[in-house]
Amino acid sequence: QLKALEKITDSIAHQESLIVSMREALDRQKRFAAASNSITSTAGTADSYTADELLDTLPSEQHRFEYLDT
């Protein structure tokens, strides 16, 4: 019976070790996902600002036709 209890104790310790490793991997994955979402959000915001700036600096259609008429 003592051997059986030792094996059970070893098994529980091993399972606890696996759970700790899995929890650490999950935490790393969550941090990576949060960082990726932040980068994607920042890039999307930068893209929208760039598009707005381009639209502001491009001549409008009306101006372009005025140049063609003159």
N, CA, C and O atoms as a CHARMM CRD file, in Angstrom:
* protein
*
  280
    1    1 GLN  N      0.81900  -1.20600   0.00000 PROA 1      0.00000
    2    1 GLN  CA     0.00000   0.00000   0.00000 PROA 1      0.00000
    3    1 GLN  C      0.86100   1.26800   0.00000 PROA 1      0.00000
    4    1 GLN  O      0.50100   2.27400  -0.61100 PROA 1      0.00000
    5    2 LEU  N      1.97700   1.20500   0.68000 PROA 2      0.00000
    6    2 LEU  CA     2.87200   2.36200   0.74700 PROA 2      0.00000
    7    2 LEU  C      3.39800   2.72000  -0.63900 PROA 2      0.00000
    8    2 LEU  O      3.46800   3.89700  -0.99300 PROA 2      0.00000
    9    3 LYS  N      3.76800   1.70800  -1.42400 PROA 3      0.00000
   10    3 LYS  CA     4.25400   1.93100  -2.79500 PROA 3      0.00000
   11    3 LYS  C      3.16100   2.57000  -3.64600 PROA 3      0.00000
   12    3 LYS  O      3.42800   3.47800  -4.43300 PROA 3      0.00000
   13    4 ALA  N      1.93800   2.09500  -3.48400 PROA 4      0.00000
   14    4 ALA  CA     0.81300   2.63000  -4.25700 PROA 4      0.00000
   15    4 ALA  C      0.59000   4.09600  -3.90900 PROA 4      0.00000
   16    4 ALA  O      0.34900   4.91600  -4.79600 PROA 4      0.00000
   17    5 LEU  N      0.66800   4.42900  -2.63000 PROA 5      0.00000
   18    5 LEU  CA     0.50300   5.82300  -2.20500 PROA 5      0.00000
   19    5 LEU  C      1.62700   6.70000  -2.74500 PROA 5      0.00000
   20    5 LEU  O      1.38400   7.84100  -3.13800 PROA 5      0.00000
   21    6 GLU  N      2.85100   6.18400  -2.76900 PROA 6      0.00000
   22    6 GLU  CA     3.97900   6.94300  -3.31600 PROA 6      0.00000
   23    6 GLU  C      3.77700   7.20900  -4.81000 PROA 6      0.00000
   24    6 GLU  O      4.07100   8.29900  -5.30100 PROA 6      0.00000
   25    7 LYS  N      3.27300   6.20200  -5.52200 PROA 7      0.00000
   26    7 LYS  CA     3.01700   6.37900  -6.95600 PROA 7      0.00000
   27    7 LYS  C      1.92100   7.41600  -7.18500 PROA 7      0.00000
   28    7 LYS  O      2.02300   8.24600  -8.08800 PROA 7      0.00000
   29    8 ILE  N      0.88400   7.36700  -6.37000 PROA 8      0.00000
   30    8 ILE  CA    -0.20400   8.34900  -6.49600 PROA 8      0.00000
   31    8 ILE  C      0.32600   9.75100  -6.20600 PROA 8      0.00000
   32    8 ILE  O     -0.00600  10.70000  -6.91700 PROA 8      0.00000
   33    9 THR  N      1.14600   9.88600  -5.16500 PROA 9      0.00000
   34    9 THR  CA     1.73100  11.18300  -4.80600 PROA 9      0.00000
   35    9 THR  C      2.60500  11.71100  -5.94100 PROA 9      0.00000
   36    9 THR  O      2.54300  12.89200  -6.28400 PROA 9      0.00000
   37   10 ASP  N      3.42000  10.82700  -6.51900 PROA 10     0.00000
   38   10 ASP  CA     4.26300  11.22700  -7.65300 PROA 10     0.00000
   39   10 ASP  C      3.41400  11.65900  -8.84200 PROA 10     0.00000
   40   10 ASP  O      3.73000  12.63300  -9.52500 PROA 10     0.00000
   41   11 SER  N      2.33800  10.92700  -9.07800 PROA 11     0.00000
   42   11 SER  CA     1.45200  11.24900 -10.19800 PROA 11     0.00000
   43   11 SER  C      0.80100  12.61500  -9.99100 PROA 11     0.00000
   44   11 SER  O      0.70800  13.41600 -10.92200 PROA 11     0.00000
   45   12 ILE  N      0.35700  12.86800  -8.77700 PROA 12     0.00000
   46   12 ILE  CA    -0.26900  14.16500  -8.46700 PROA 12     0.00000
   47   12 ILE  C      0.74600  15.29200  -8.63900 PROA 12     0.00000
   48   12 ILE  O      0.42200  16.33900  -9.19900 PROA 12     0.00000
   49   13 ALA  N      1.96100  15.08300  -8.16400 PROA 13     0.00000
   50   13 ALA  CA     3.00500  16.10500  -8.30400 PROA 13     0.00000
   51   13 ALA  C      3.29100  16.37500  -9.77900 PROA 13     0.00000
   52   13 ALA  O      3.47200  17.52200 -10.18600 PROA 13     0.00000
   53   14 HSD  N      3.33000  15.30900 -10.57200 PROA 14     0.00000
   54   14 HSD  CA     3.57700  15.46300 -12.00600 PROA 14     0.00000
   55   14 HSD  C      2.43100  16.22900 -12.67200 PROA 14     0.00000
   56   14 HSD  O      2.66500  17.10100 -13.50900 PROA 14     0.00000
   57   15 GLN  N      1.19400  15.89900 -12.29700 PROA 15     0.00000
   58   15 GLN  CA     0.03500  16.59100 -12.86400 PROA 15     0.00000
   59   15 GLN  C      0.03500  18.06500 -12.47300 PROA 15     0.00000
   60   15 GLN  O     -0.29700  18.92800 -13.28600 PROA 15     0.00000
   61   16 GLU  N      0.40600  18.35100 -11.23100 PROA 16     0.00000
   62   16 GLU  CA     0.49100  19.75000 -10.79600 PROA 16     0.00000
   63   16 GLU  C      1.53200  20.50400 -11.61200 PROA 16     0.00000
   64   16 GLU  O      1.32000  21.65400 -11.99700 PROA 16     0.00000
   65   17 SER  N      2.65400  19.84800 -11.87200 PROA 17     0.00000
   66   17 SER  CA     3.70600  20.46500 -12.68000 PROA 17     0.00000
   67   17 SER  C      3.19700  20.76100 -14.09000 PROA 17     0.00000
   68   17 SER  O      3.46800  21.82800 -14.64200 PROA 17     0.00000
   69   18 LEU  N      2.45800  19.81200 -14.66800 PROA 18     0.00000
   70   18 LEU  CA     1.88400  20.02700 -16.00200 PROA 18     0.00000
   71   18 LEU  C      0.89500  21.18700 -16.00000 PROA 18     0.00000
   72   18 LEU  O      0.88400  22.00600 -16.91900 PROA 18     0.00000
   73   19 ILE  N      0.06800  21.24900 -14.96300 PROA 19     0.00000
   74   19 ILE  CA    -0.93000  22.32400 -14.87700 PROA 19     0.00000
   75   19 ILE  C     -0.24000  23.68400 -14.76800 PROA 19     0.00000
   76   19 ILE  O     -0.66600  24.64700 -15.40400 PROA 19     0.00000
   77   20 VAL  N      0.81700  23.76500 -13.96800 PROA 20     0.00000
   78   20 VAL  CA     1.56700  25.01800 -13.83900 PROA 20     0.00000
   79   20 VAL  C      2.15100  25.41900 -15.19000 PROA 20     0.00000
   80   20 VAL  O      2.07500  26.58300 -15.58300 PROA 20     0.00000
   81   21 SER  N      2.73600  24.45200 -15.90000 PROA 21     0.00000
   82   21 SER  CA     3.30700  24.74200 -17.22100 PROA 21     0.00000
   83   21 SER  C      2.23200  25.20400 -18.19900 PROA 21     0.00000
   84   21 SER  O      2.44200  26.14000 -18.97100 PROA 21     0.00000
   85   22 MET  N      1.08100  24.53800 -18.15900 PROA 22     0.00000
   86   22 MET  CA    -0.01700  24.92000 -19.06100 PROA 22     0.00000
   87   22 MET  C     -0.52400  26.32100 -18.72900 PROA 22     0.00000
   88   22 MET  O     -0.82200  27.10800 -19.62800 PROA 22     0.00000
   89   23 ARG  N     -0.62100  26.62600 -17.44000 PROA 23     0.00000
   90   23 ARG  CA    -1.09000  27.95100 -17.02500 PROA 23     0.00000
   91   23 ARG  C     -0.11000  29.03300 -17.47700 PROA 23     0.00000
   92   23 ARG  O     -0.52700  30.09600 -17.93800 PROA 23     0.00000
   93   24 GLU  N      1.19300  28.76600 -17.34700 PROA 24     0.00000
   94   24 GLU  CA     2.20800  29.72800 -17.79500 PROA 24     0.00000
   95   24 GLU  C      2.13600  29.92800 -19.30700 PROA 24     0.00000
   96   24 GLU  O      2.25100  31.05300 -19.79500 PROA 24     0.00000
   97   25 ALA  N      1.94500  28.83400 -20.04600 PROA 25     0.00000
   98   25 ALA  CA     1.82800  28.94300 -21.50500 PROA 25     0.00000
   99   25 ALA  C      0.59300  29.74600 -21.88200 PROA 25     0.00000
  100   25 ALA  O      0.64000  30.56000 -22.80500 PROA 25     0.00000
  101   26 LEU  N     -0.51200  29.52400 -21.17700 PROA 26     0.00000
  102   26 LEU  CA    -1.74200  30.26700 -21.44800 PROA 26     0.00000
  103   26 LEU  C     -1.55800  31.75200 -21.15200 PROA 26     0.00000
  104   26 LEU  O     -2.02400  32.60000 -21.91400 PROA 26     0.00000
  105   27 ASP  N     -0.88300  32.06900 -20.05100 PROA 27     0.00000
  106   27 ASP  CA    -0.61900  33.47500 -19.71600 PROA 27     0.00000
  107   27 ASP  C      0.23700  34.14800 -20.78800 PROA 27     0.00000
  108   27 ASP  O     -0.02900  35.28300 -21.18200 PROA 27     0.00000
  109   28 ARG  N      1.27700  33.43100 -21.26200 PROA 28     0.00000
  110   28 ARG  CA     2.11600  33.98500 -22.33500 PROA 28     0.00000
  111   28 ARG  C      1.28600  34.21100 -23.59400 PROA 28     0.00000
  112   28 ARG  O      1.44000  35.22700 -24.27300 PROA 28     0.00000
  113   29 GLN  N      0.40800  33.26100 -23.90000 PROA 29     0.00000
  114   29 GLN  CA    -0.43100  33.38000 -25.09200 PROA 29     0.00000
  115   29 GLN  C     -1.38000  34.57200 -24.96200 PROA 29     0.00000
  116   29 GLN  O     -1.60300  35.29800 -25.93000 PROA 29     0.00000
  117   30 LYS  N     -1.93600  34.77100 -23.77100 PROA 30     0.00000
  118   30 LYS  CA    -2.83000  35.91300 -23.54700 PROA 30     0.00000
  119   30 LYS  C     -2.08200  37.23200 -23.72000 PROA 30     0.00000
  120   30 LYS  O     -2.58600  38.16200 -24.34900 PROA 30     0.00000
  121   31 ARG  N     -0.86400  37.30600 -23.15200 PROA 31     0.00000
  122   31 ARG  CA    -0.07600  38.53800 -23.29100 PROA 31     0.00000
  123   31 ARG  C      0.26600  38.79800 -24.75000 PROA 31     0.00000
  124   31 ARG  O      0.20500  39.93700 -25.21100 PROA 31     0.00000
  125   32 PHE  N      0.62700  37.73900 -25.48100 PROA 32     0.00000
  126   32 PHE  CA     0.95200  37.87900 -26.89900 PROA 32     0.00000
  127   32 PHE  C     -0.27100  38.35100 -27.68200 PROA 32     0.00000
  128   32 PHE  O     -0.16300  39.22500 -28.54300 PROA 32     0.00000
  129   33 ALA  N     -1.43900  37.76900 -27.38100 PROA 33     0.00000
  130   33 ALA  CA    -2.66700  38.16500 -28.07400 PROA 33     0.00000
  131   33 ALA  C     -2.99900  39.62300 -27.77100 PROA 33     0.00000
  132   33 ALA  O     -3.40200  40.36800 -28.66400 PROA 33     0.00000
  133   34 ALA  N     -2.83000  40.02600 -26.51900 PROA 34     0.00000
  134   34 ALA  CA    -3.10800  41.41800 -26.15200 PROA 34     0.00000
  135   34 ALA  C     -2.15800  42.35800 -26.87600 PROA 34     0.00000
  136   34 ALA  O     -2.57300  43.41100 -27.36100 PROA 34     0.00000
  137   35 ALA  N     -0.88300  41.98400 -26.95200 PROA 35     0.00000
  138   35 ALA  CA     0.09500  42.81900 -27.65800 PROA 35     0.00000
  139   35 ALA  C     -0.22700  42.86700 -29.14600 PROA 35     0.00000
  140   35 ALA  O     -0.13000  43.92500 -29.76800 PROA 35     0.00000
  141   36 SER  N     -0.60700  41.73600 -29.71800 PROA 36     0.00000
  142   36 SER  CA    -0.95200  41.70500 -31.14500 PROA 36     0.00000
  143   36 SER  C     -2.16000  42.58100 -31.42500 PROA 36     0.00000
  144   36 SER  O     -2.18300  43.31600 -32.41200 PROA 36     0.00000
  145   37 ASN  N     -3.17500  42.50500 -30.55300 PROA 37     0.00000
  146   37 ASN  CA    -4.36500  43.33800 -30.73600 PROA 37     0.00000
  147   37 ASN  C     -4.01100  44.81100 -30.63900 PROA 37     0.00000
  148   37 ASN  O     -4.53700  45.63100 -31.39100 PROA 37     0.00000
  149   38 SER  N     -3.12200  45.14800 -29.71600 PROA 38     0.00000
  150   38 SER  CA    -2.70300  46.53700 -29.55900 PROA 38     0.00000
  151   38 SER  C     -1.97600  47.02400 -30.80500 PROA 38     0.00000
  152   38 SER  O     -2.22100  48.13300 -31.27900 PROA 38     0.00000
  153   39 ILE  N     -1.08100  46.19200 -31.33700 PROA 39     0.00000
  154   39 ILE  CA    -0.33200  46.56900 -32.53900 PROA 39     0.00000
  155   39 ILE  C     -1.27800  46.71900 -33.72000 PROA 39     0.00000
  156   39 ILE  O     -1.17000  47.67700 -34.48600 PROA 39     0.00000
  157   40 THR  N     -2.20500  45.77800 -33.87100 PROA 40     0.00000
  158   40 THR  CA    -3.16900  45.83500 -34.97500 PROA 40     0.00000
  159   40 THR  C     -4.02500  47.08700 -34.86800 PROA 40     0.00000
  160   40 THR  O     -4.28100  47.75700 -35.86800 PROA 40     0.00000
  161   41 SER  N     -4.46500  47.40000 -33.66100 PROA 41     0.00000
  162   41 SER  CA    -5.28400  48.59100 -33.44700 PROA 41     0.00000
  163   41 SER  C     -4.49400  49.84800 -33.78500 PROA 41     0.00000
  164   41 SER  O     -5.01200  50.75100 -34.44200 PROA 41     0.00000
  165   42 THR  N     -3.24200  49.90700 -33.33800 PROA 42     0.00000
  166   42 THR  CA    -2.39900  51.07200 -33.62000 PROA 42     0.00000
  167   42 THR  C     -2.16200  51.20800 -35.11600 PROA 42     0.00000
  168   42 THR  O     -2.23500  52.31100 -35.65800 PROA 42     0.00000
  169   43 ALA  N     -1.88000  50.09500 -35.78700 PROA 43     0.00000
  170   43 ALA  CA    -1.63700  50.13600 -37.23100 PROA 43     0.00000
  171   43 ALA  C     -2.89800  50.56700 -37.96600 PROA 43     0.00000
  172   43 ALA  O     -2.82700  51.34700 -38.91600 PROA 43     0.00000
  173   44 GLY  N     -4.04500  50.06800 -37.53700 PROA 44     0.00000
  174   44 GLY  CA    -5.30400  50.45800 -38.17100 PROA 44     0.00000
  175   44 GLY  C     -5.56500  51.94300 -38.00700 PROA 44     0.00000
  176   44 GLY  O     -6.00800  52.60800 -38.94300 PROA 44     0.00000
  177   45 THR  N     -5.28900  52.46600 -36.81300 PROA 45     0.00000
  178   45 THR  CA    -5.46600  53.89900 -36.57300 PROA 45     0.00000
  179   45 THR  C     -4.51500  54.69900 -37.45000 PROA 45     0.00000
  180   45 THR  O     -4.90300  55.70800 -38.03800 PROA 45     0.00000
  181   46 ALA  N     -3.26300  54.24400 -37.53700 PROA 46     0.00000
  182   46 ALA  CA    -2.28300  54.93700 -38.37900 PROA 46     0.00000
  183   46 ALA  C     -2.71900  54.90800 -39.83800 PROA 46     0.00000
  184   46 ALA  O     -2.58100  55.90700 -40.54300 PROA 46     0.00000
  185   47 ASP  N     -3.24100  53.77900 -40.29700 PROA 47     0.00000
  186   47 ASP  CA    -3.72000  53.68300 -41.67900 PROA 47     0.00000
  187   47 ASP  C     -4.85500  54.66100 -41.93300 PROA 47     0.00000
  188   47 ASP  O     -4.89100  55.31000 -42.97900 PROA 47     0.00000
  189   48 SER  N     -5.78200  54.77500 -40.98900 PROA 48     0.00000
  190   48 SER  CA    -6.91200  55.67200 -41.21500 PROA 48     0.00000
  191   48 SER  C     -6.45000  57.12500 -41.22700 PROA 48     0.00000
  192   48 SER  O     -6.95000  57.92500 -42.01900 PROA 48     0.00000
  193   49 TYR  N     -5.49000  57.47900 -40.34900 PROA 49     0.00000
  194   49 TYR  CA    -4.95900  58.83900 -40.38600 PROA 49     0.00000
  195   49 TYR  C     -4.25900  59.10700 -41.71300 PROA 49     0.00000
  196   49 TYR  O     -4.42200  60.17300 -42.30800 PROA 49     0.00000
  197   50 THR  N     -3.48100  58.13400 -42.16800 PROA 50     0.00000
  198   50 THR  CA    -2.76900  58.29900 -43.44000 PROA 50     0.00000
  199   50 THR  C     -3.75700  58.49700 -44.57400 PROA 50     0.00000
  200   50 THR  O     -3.56000  59.36700 -45.42300 PROA 50     0.00000
  201   51 ALA  N     -4.80800  57.70800 -44.59900 PROA 51     0.00000
  202   51 ALA  CA    -5.81300  57.83300 -45.65700 PROA 51     0.00000
  203   51 ALA  C     -6.47700  59.20600 -45.59300 PROA 51     0.00000
  204   51 ALA  O     -6.68600  59.84300 -46.62600 PROA 51     0.00000
  205   52 ASP  N     -6.80800  59.66400 -44.38900 PROA 52     0.00000
  206   52 ASP  CA    -7.43400  60.98300 -44.24500 PROA 52     0.00000
  207   52 ASP  C     -6.49700  62.08900 -44.72200 PROA 52     0.00000
  208   52 ASP  O     -6.92400  63.02400 -45.39900 PROA 52     0.00000
  209   53 GLU  N     -5.22100  61.97700 -44.36700 PROA 53     0.00000
  210   53 GLU  CA    -4.25700  62.99300 -44.79400 PROA 53     0.00000
  211   53 GLU  C     -4.11500  62.99900 -46.31000 PROA 53     0.00000
  212   53 GLU  O     -4.03400  64.06100 -46.92700 PROA 53     0.00000
  213   54 LEU  N     -4.08500  61.81900 -46.90500 PROA 54     0.00000
  214   54 LEU  CA    -3.97400  61.75000 -48.36300 PROA 54     0.00000
  215   54 LEU  C     -5.18500  62.38500 -49.02600 PROA 54     0.00000
  216   54 LEU  O     -5.05100  63.12200 -50.00300 PROA 54     0.00000
  217   55 LEU  N     -6.35500  62.10100 -48.49800 PROA 55     0.00000
  218   55 LEU  CA    -7.56200  62.68000 -49.08700 PROA 55     0.00000
  219   55 LEU  C     -7.55700  64.19900 -48.96100 PROA 55     0.00000
  220   55 LEU  O     -8.03400  64.90500 -49.84900 PROA 55     0.00000
  221   56 ASP  N     -7.01500  64.69600 -47.85300 PROA 56     0.00000
  222   56 ASP  CA    -6.95200  66.14700 -47.66800 PROA 56     0.00000
  223   56 ASP  C     -5.96200  66.79600 -48.62700 PROA 56     0.00000
  224   56 ASP  O     -6.18600  67.92100 -49.07200 PROA 56     0.00000
  225   57 THR  N     -4.87200  66.10800 -48.95100 PROA 57     0.00000
  226   57 THR  CA    -3.83800  66.72400 -49.78300 PROA 57     0.00000
  227   57 THR  C     -4.07800  66.52900 -51.27100 PROA 57     0.00000
  228   57 THR  O     -3.55400  67.29000 -52.08400 PROA 57     0.00000
  229   58 LEU  N     -4.86200  65.52100 -51.64300 PROA 58     0.00000
  230   58 LEU  CA    -5.12600  65.31600 -53.06700 PROA 58     0.00000
  231   58 LEU  C     -6.05100  66.40600 -53.59000 PROA 58     0.00000
  232   58 LEU  O     -6.95900  66.83400 -52.87700 PROA 58     0.00000
  233   59 PRO  N     -5.84100  66.85800 -54.80700 PROA 59     0.00000
  234   59 PRO  CA    -6.76900  67.84500 -55.35100 PROA 59     0.00000
  235   59 PRO  C     -8.14100  67.21400 -55.54500 PROA 59     0.00000
  236   59 PRO  O     -8.25600  66.03500 -55.87800 PROA 59     0.00000
  237   60 SER  N     -9.15000  67.99800 -55.33600 PROA 60     0.00000
  238   60 SER  CA   -10.50400  67.46500 -55.49700 PROA 60     0.00000
  239   60 SER  C    -10.80700  67.30000 -56.97800 PROA 60     0.00000
  240   60 SER  O    -10.09900  67.84200 -57.82700 PROA 60     0.00000
  241   61 GLU  N    -11.84400  66.56200 -57.28100 PROA 61     0.00000
  242   61 GLU  CA   -12.25100  66.35300 -58.67800 PROA 61     0.00000
  243   61 GLU  C    -12.59800  67.69300 -59.33000 PROA 61     0.00000
  244   61 GLU  O    -12.29000  67.92000 -60.50000 PROA 61     0.00000
  245   62 GLN  N    -13.23200  68.56200 -58.57600 PROA 62     0.00000
  246   62 GLN  CA   -13.64800  69.85500 -59.11900 PROA 62     0.00000
  247   62 GLN  C    -12.43600  70.65500 -59.58800 PROA 62     0.00000
  248   62 GLN  O    -12.45600  71.22400 -60.68000 PROA 62     0.00000
  249   63 HSD  N    -11.37900  70.70200 -58.77100 PROA 63     0.00000
  250   63 HSD  CA   -10.17500  71.43200 -59.16400 PROA 63     0.00000
  251   63 HSD  C     -9.54200  70.81500 -60.40300 PROA 63     0.00000
  252   63 HSD  O     -9.05600  71.53000 -61.27900 PROA 63     0.00000
  253   64 ARG  N     -9.54800  69.50200 -60.47300 PROA 64     0.00000
  254   64 ARG  CA    -8.90800  68.83600 -61.59700 PROA 64     0.00000
  255   64 ARG  C     -9.61500  69.20300 -62.89800 PROA 64     0.00000
  256   64 ARG  O     -8.95900  69.42500 -63.91600 PROA 64     0.00000
  257   65 PHE  N    -10.93400  69.26900 -62.87400 PROA 65     0.00000
  258   65 PHE  CA   -11.66500  69.62300 -64.09000 PROA 65     0.00000
  259   65 PHE  C    -11.46300  71.09800 -64.45200 PROA 65     0.00000
  260   65 PHE  O    -11.47100  71.46100 -65.62800 PROA 65     0.00000
  261   66 GLU  N    -11.28300  71.94300 -63.43500 PROA 66     0.00000
  262   66 GLU  CA   -11.00700  73.35100 -63.72700 PROA 66     0.00000
  263   66 GLU  C     -9.69500  73.48800 -64.48900 PROA 66     0.00000
  264   66 GLU  O     -9.59700  74.28000 -65.42600 PROA 66     0.00000
  265   67 TYR  N     -8.68500  72.71600 -64.08600 PROA 67     0.00000
  266   67 TYR  CA    -7.39500  72.77900 -64.78300 PROA 67     0.00000
  267   67 TYR  C     -7.53800  72.31500 -66.22500 PROA 67     0.00000
  268   67 TYR  O     -6.92300  72.88500 -67.12700 PROA 67     0.00000
  269   68 LEU  N     -8.33600  71.29400 -66.44500 PROA 68     0.00000
  270   68 LEU  CA    -8.51000  70.77400 -67.80400 PROA 68     0.00000
  271   68 LEU  C     -9.23400  71.78400 -68.69300 PROA 68     0.00000
  272   68 LEU  O     -8.95000  71.87700 -69.88700 PROA 68     0.00000
  273   69 ASP  N    -10.16000  72.53400 -68.12000 PROA 69     0.00000
  274   69 ASP  CA   -10.94100  73.48600 -68.91000 PROA 69     0.00000
  275   69 ASP  C    -10.12100  74.70000 -69.31700 PROA 69     0.00000
  276   69 ASP  O    -10.40300  75.31400 -70.34600 PROA 69     0.00000
  277   70 THR  N     -9.12300  75.05500 -68.54000 PROA 70     0.00000
  278   70 THR  CA    -8.35900  76.27500 -68.85000 PROA 70     0.00000
  279   70 THR  C     -7.26500  76.04500 -69.84900 PROA 70     0.00000
  280   70 THR  O     -6.54500  76.97900 -70.20200 PROA 70     0.00000
